């Protein structure tokens, strides 16, 4: 009986890890040129204020807002 429970726990853990790996979004690489970072969508240079607020930003505030809205709509379909 213990073997069955152990195998079930192992299977559950494996499935959980697979689901987490599948849910991870790929990391977007910033668009940089000569020390300046540009929005991935509109190619406008990201402001210092934006980068201070979020050092990992890859989009301007407007494009990031639109991107998040589109992601919510996409996830809502499934």
HUHUBEL-V56142 format. One record per backbone hydrogen bond with DSSP energy under -1.0 kcal/mol. CO is the residue of the C=O (numbers start at 0). NH is the residue of the N-H. E is the energy in kcal/mol with one decimal. If there is no record, write none. Layout:
CO;NH;E + CO;NH;E
This chain:
0;4;-1.9 + 1;5;-2.8 + 2;6;-2.6 + 3;7;-2.2 + 4;8;-2.4 + 5;9;-2.4 + 6;10;-2.6 + 7;11;-2.4 + 8;12;-2.4 + 9;13;-2.4 + 10;14;-2.6 + 11;15;-2.3 + 12;16;-2.4 + 13;17;-2.2 + 14;18;-2.3 + 15;19;-2.3 + 16;20;-2.2 + 17;21;-2.2 + 18;22;-1.7 + 19;23;-1.1 + 30;37;-3.4 + 32;35;-1.7 + 35;32;-2.6 + 36;45;-3.0 + 38;42;-1.3 + 43;38;-2.7 + 46;50;-2.1 + 47;51;-2.4 + 48;52;-2.0 + 49;53;-2.4 + 53;56;-2.1 + 57;39;-2.2 + 59;63;-2.7 + 60;64;-2.4 + 61;65;-2.2 + 62;66;-2.7 + 63;67;-2.6 + 64;68;-2.1 + 65;69;-2.5 + 66;70;-2.3 + 67;71;-2.1 + 68;72;-2.1 + 69;73;-2.4 + 70;74;-2.6 + 71;75;-1.7
